[in-house]
């Protein structure tokens, strides 16, 4: 699976977890998550390339305990990036 496809999947997971996603040019300093106004926000730095954007998204998902509830719904590649190990079927 290509980086851009993983980025798209990770965004979908974040949206399922209730994150509002904003894409902004942050000058390459990176994005991240925060909570304000009773909502979860995830900022993606458009000055970064897809690999860096993916890593920022994955870092946010790793820190959110609710992500574990989606283990069976993510691709094996995204599960690997999240550090999850699935039991053999």
Residue, then its C-alpha position, 0 to 999 in steps of 0.5 A: x500500500x502506498x503512503x498516500x493511500x495509508x494517509x487517506x486511510x489514517x484520515x478516515x480513521x481520525x474522522x471516525x474517532x471524531x477529529x475535525x481535520x484542518x489542512x494548513x501550511x504550517x511552514x514545515x513545523x508539523x501538525x498535530x492534535x489538540x482539543x478546544x471548544x469541546x471538539x478534537x482537531x487534527x492539523x495537517x501541515x501542507x508544507x510537509x510531504x505525505x510521509x511526514x503527514x502520515x507520521x503525524x497522523x499515526x502519532x495522534x492515532x497512537x495516543x488516542x485510546x479509542x483507536x484500539x476499538x478500530x483494530x479489526x477495521x484497519x488495513x494490516x499496513x496501517x495496523x503495522x504503522x500503529x504498532x499493532x500486532x494481530x494474532x494469526x487467524 
